[in-house]
């Protein structure tokens, strides 16, 4: 595996200490990969310099470049803050599930949220964060100040999933808090009633926000390959069921496919971008989707 690819693997990132380093390595791996197939069509706007001119502010001099070239260059940005983005992460107990060999849905979502926020800040965009279950547990409004990324990363590092989910009610409350038009990114398993989820997503669109939905599942939640005998436990109610998975595998697979396809269809009918992820997938799958969305908005 190419060196840059390994830092896009959830299993590798989970072994690294510190949310800041996790986010940095994922983004650096992602940017390196952008210059290789199949993502060569994307560009990152912050990686440009021009020679220092009289009148330029000294604080924009890139001293690392000076150290290599013995010449003064300033960082040049194509756009100032042109996108305000709030990342919503589901912290309900069901997000704590992890099958053998995989990280939990919550860890995956937090690492992905951290990487996206880190990338946003590097692109001079404003990033915010909301953690929710049945209520808003944390709300950090979108800001572009570079030091703000540390507060976002610290919040993600200290978060733990608990309580039952009421996605619709919680998202509705987040919608009330976000004033200025921007991009809303939601990371959740969406294990809730479709009748409560869709009105909340529709409200974001009614408020003229762009919306990007990532449904994060565990691979076993998608294929139900749990072996011969298994005990299933509801992580929000602690209710247990002992069964032989093969007996219900077909019915389960059909139910999951129906649920995800309905969510996908309902989102697209409302011009909401939807992507299904599982916790074994490399992070660049979602980051490319985010970058594509950003370019559409900025373009």
C-alpha positions in Angstrom: 0.0 0.0 0.0 1.3 3.5 -0.9 2.3 5.4 2.2 -0.3 8.1 1.7 -3.0 5.5 1.4 -2.4 4.0 4.8 -3.5 7.1 6.6 -6.9 6.9 4.9 -7.5 3.5 6.5 -9.7 3.7 9.7 -7.8 0.8 11.3 -4.5 2.7 11.0 -5.9 6.1 12.2 -7.5 4.4 15.2 -4.1 3.4 16.5 -2.6 7.0 16.3 -2.8 9.1 19.4 -4.3 12.6 19.4 -7.3 13.9 17.3 -5.1 16.6 15.9 -2.6 14.2 14.4 -5.3 11.9 13.2 -7.0 14.7 11.3 -3.7 16.0 9.9 -2.6 12.6 8.6 -5.9 11.9 7.0 -5.9 15.2 5.2 -2.3 14.9 4.1 -3.0 11.4 2.8 -6.0 12.7 1.0 -4.3 15.7 -0.6 -1.5 13.4 -1.8 -4.0 11.1 -3.3 -5.7 14.0 -5.2 -2.7 14.2 -7.5 -3.0 10.5 -8.4 -5.8 8.6 -10.2 -8.8 8.7 -10.0 -9.0 12.1 -8.2 -6.7 14.2 -10.4 -9.5 16.4 -11.4 -9.8 18.0 -8.0 -7.7 20.9 -6.7 -7.0 22.4 -3.3 -7.0 26.2 -3.3 -4.6 26.9 -0.4 -1.4 25.4 -1.9 -0.3 28.5 -3.8 2.4 31.0 -3.2 3.6 34.2 -4.8 6.7 36.3 -4.3 6.6 38.9 -1.5 5.9 42.4 -2.8 6.3 45.7 -1.0 3.0 46.4 0.9 2.2 42.7 1.6 1.6 41.9 5.3 4.6 40.2 6.9 2.3 37.8 8.8 1.5 36.1 5.5 5.1 35.2 4.7 5.7 31.4 4.6 8.9 31.0 6.6 9.2 27.3 5.7 9.4 28.3 2.0 11.9 31.0 2.9 14.0 28.4 4.8 14.2 26.2 1.6 14.6 28.9 -1.0 16.1 31.9 0.9 13.4 34.0 -0.8 10.3 35.6 0.6 6.9 34.1 -0.5 3.4 34.8 0.8 0.6 32.4 0.9 -2.0 33.3 -1.7 -5.6 32.3 -1.4 -8.1 32.3 -4.3 -11.0 32.9 -2.0 -11.5 34.3 1.5 -14.1 32.5 3.6 -16.7 31.6 1.0 -18.3 28.6 2.7 -19.7 28.2 6.1 -20.1 24.6 7.1 -21.5 22.9 10.2 -20.8 19.2 10.8 -23.4 17.3 12.8 -22.3 14.1 14.5 -24.8 11.6 15.9 -23.8 10.7 19.5 -26.6 8.3 20.3 -25.8 4.9 21.8 -26.3 2.9 18.5 -23.3 4.7 17.1 -21.1 2.8 19.6 -21.5 -0.4 17.7 -18.4 -2.1 16.2 -18.1 -5.6 14.8 -14.9 -7.6 15.2 -12.0 -6.0 13.4 -13.7 -2.6 12.8 -13.8 0.7 14.7 -17.2 1.9 15.9 -19.5 4.0 13.8 -18.9 6.9 16.3 -15.1 6.7 16.0 -15.3 6.6 12.3 -17.7 9.6 12.2 -15.5 11.6 14.6 -12.3 11.0 12.6 -14.1 11.9 9.4 -15.6 15.0 11.0 -12.1 16.0 12.3 -10.5 15.6 8.9 -13.2 17.6 7.2 -13.0 20.4 9.7 -9.2 20.4 9.3 -9.5 20.6 5.5 -12.1 23.4 5.7 -9.8 25.5 7.9 -6.9 25.0 5.5 -9.1 26.2 2.7 -10.1 29.4 4.6 -13.6 28.1 5.1 -15.6 28.5 8.3 -16.2 25.2 10.2 -18.7 24.5 13.1 -19.7 21.4 15.0 -22.9 20.0 16.6 -23.1 16.8 18.6 -26.6 15.4 19.2 -28.7 12.4 20.3 -32.2 13.3 21.5 -30.9 16.8 22.3 -28.1 19.1 21.1 -25.2 18.1 23.4 -22.6 20.5 22.0 -22.9 23.4 19.5 -19.9 25.2 18.1 -21.0 27.9 15.5 -19.1 28.0 12.3 -15.9 30.2 12.4 -12.9 30.5 10.2 -10.3 31.6 12.8 -7.5 29.0 12.5 -7.1 28.4 16.2 -10.8 27.4 16.3 -9.9 24.0 14.9 -8.3 23.0 18.2 -11.7 23.5 20.0 -13.5 21.4 17.4 -10.9 18.6 17.6 -10.9 18.7 21.4 -14.7 18.4 21.5 -14.6 15.4 19.1 -11.9 13.8 21.1 -13.8 14.1 24.4 -17.2 13.0 23.1 -18.8 9.7 24.0 -22.0 8.2 22.6 -24.9 7.6 25.0 -28.7 7.9 25.2 -31.4 7.1 22.7 -31.7 8.9 19.4 -34.4 11.3 18.4 -32.8 12.4 15.1 -35.7 14.5 13.9 -36.2 16.5 17.0 -32.4 17.1 17.5 -31.8 18.2 13.9 -34.8 20.5 14.1 -33.2 22.2 17.1 -29.9 22.5 15.3 -31.7 24.1 12.3 -33.0 26.8 14.7 -29.4 27.6 15.8 -27.8 28.0 12.4 -28.6 31.4 11.0 -26.5 32.2 7.9 -26.8 30.0 4.8 -24.2 27.3 4.4 -23.4 23.7 4.1 -24.7 21.1 6.6 -23.0 17.8 6.8 -24.6 15.0 8.9 -22.8 11.9 10.1 -25.3 9.3 11.5 -26.6 5.8 11.1 -30.1 7.3 10.9 -31.6 4.5 13.0 -34.8 6.4 13.5 -38.2 6.8 12.0 -38.1 8.2 8.5 -41.2 10.2 9.3 -39.1 12.2 11.9 -35.9 12.3 9.9 -37.1 13.8 6.6 -39.0 16.9 8.0 -35.8 17.9 9.8 -33.7 17.5 6.7 -36.4 19.4 4.7 -36.1 22.2 7.1 -32.4 22.7 6.4 -33.3 23.0 2.7 -36.2 25.4 3.5 -33.6 27.6 5.2 -31.5 27.6 2.0 -28.7 25.4 3.3 -27.0 22.8 1.2 -27.1 19.4 2.8 -24.7 16.5 2.6 -25.8 13.3 4.4 -23.4 10.5 5.2 -25.1 7.4 6.5 -22.5 5.5 8.5 -23.0 1.7 9.1 -20.9 -1.1 10.3 -20.0 -3.7 7.6 -22.0 -6.4 9.5 -25.0 -4.1 9.6 -24.9 -4.2 5.8 -24.2 -8.0 5.2 -25.3 -9.6 8.5 -22.4 -12.1 8.4 -22.3 -12.7 12.2 -21.6 -16.5 12.1 -23.7 -19.4 13.2 -25.0 -18.2 16.6 -25.1 -14.6 18.0 -26.6 -12.5 20.7 -28.0 -9.2 19.5 -28.2 -6.4 21.9 -30.1 -3.1 21.4 -27.4 -0.5 22.4 -30.1 2.0 23.4 -32.4 -0.2 25.4 -30.1 -3.1 26.4 -32.7 -5.6 25.2 -31.1 -8.9 24.0 -32.1 -11.5 21.4 -30.3 -14.8 20.9 -30.7 -16.3 17.4 -29.0 -18.0 14.5 -28.2 -15.2 12.1 -28.6 -17.3 8.9 -32.3 -17.7 9.7 -33.0 -14.0 9.5 -30.2 -12.9 7.2 -32.3 -12.6 4.0 -35.1 -10.7 5.8 -32.6 -8.4 7.5 -30.7 -7.7 4.3 -34.0 -6.8 2.5 -35.0 -4.5 5.4 -31.7 -2.7 5.5 -31.6 -2.2 1.7 -35.2 -0.9 1.8 -34.3 1.5 4.6 -31.1 2.9 3.0 -32.8 3.1 -0.5 -35.7 5.0 1.0 -33.4 7.4 2.8 -31.4 7.9 -0.4 -34.5 8.5 -2.5 -36.1 10.9 0.0 -32.9 12.9 0.1 -32.4 13.1 -3.6 -36.0 14.2 -4.1 -35.2 17.2 -1.9 -31.8 17.9 -3.6 -29.9 16.6 -0.6 -26.7 14.7 -1.4 -26.6 11.2 0.2 -23.8 8.7 0.6 -23.8 5.3 2.3 -20.5 4.6 4.1 -19.3 1.7 6.3 -16.6 1.8 8.9 -14.2 -0.3 6.8 -14.1 2.2 3.9 -11.1 4.5 3.5 -11.8 8.1 4.5 -11.1 9.5 1.0 -14.5 8.1 -0.2 -16.3 10.7 1.9 -13.7 13.5 1.5 -14.0 13.3 -2.3 -17.8 13.6 -2.0 -17.4 16.6 0.3 -14.9 18.3 -2.0 -17.2 17.7 -5.0 -20.0 19.3 -3.1 -17.9 22.3 -2.1 -16.8 22.9 -5.7 -20.4 22.9 -6.9 -21.3 25.4 -4.2 -18.3 27.7 -4.8 -18.5 27.3 -8.6 
